[in-house]
Amino acid sequence: MIATLVAVLGTLAGTIVAGLMQHLTTTRTTRAATAEQRRRALADAIPALLAALVRHREQQYLKIVDAS
């Protein structure tokens, strides 16, 4: 009787631990994918921002040259 109870409790504990580990793995994978998407978005946005800054400075320079 006690051996059966220990076996059942062990099985339930193993199931809970396996479910918890699966949840943690899924959460970490999701976070890593989200971080990678953010990194890619930032890597794409920086060149666009720098190009816009260069165009703006060029326009400001041309205004100064025209005013002179």
TARA-V147879 format. One record per residue. PSI is psi in degrees with one decimal (NA if undefined). OMEGA is omega in whole degrees, -180 to 180 (* if undefined). Layout:
psi & omega
PSI & OMEGA
PSI & OMEGA
//
This chain:
psi & omega
-49.0 & -180
-37.4 & 179
-39.5 & 178
-42.1 & 179
-42.9 & 178
-40.6 & 179
-42.7 & 180
-45.5 & 179
-38.1 & 177
-41.4 & 178
-43.8 & 178
-42.6 & 178
-41.0 & 178
-39.5 & 178
-42.4 & 180
-44.8 & 180
-42.6 & 179
-41.2 & 178
-40.7 & 178
-43.6 & 179
-38.6 & 178
-41.6 & 178
-45.4 & 179
-41.4 & 179
-43.8 & 179
-42.5 & 180
-44.8 & 179
-40.0 & 179
-42.3 & 179
-43.5 & 179
-40.3 & 179
-40.9 & 179
-40.3 & 179
-42.8 & 179
-39.8 & 179
-40.2 & 178
-41.4 & 178
-41.7 & 179
-42.9 & 179
-41.0 & 179
-41.4 & 178
-41.7 & 179
-31.5 & 177
-32.4 & -175
-33.4 & -176
-48.4 & 178
-36.7 & 178
-40.9 & 178
-44.0 & 179
-38.6 & 178
-41.0 & 178
-38.1 & 178
-41.4 & 178
-43.5 & 178
-40.7 & 179
-46.5 & -179
-35.2 & 177
-43.1 & 178
-41.4 & 179
-40.4 & 178
-43.8 & -180
-34.0 & 175
-41.8 & 179
-42.0 & 180
-41.3 & -180
-33.5 & -179
-22.6 & -176
NA & *
//
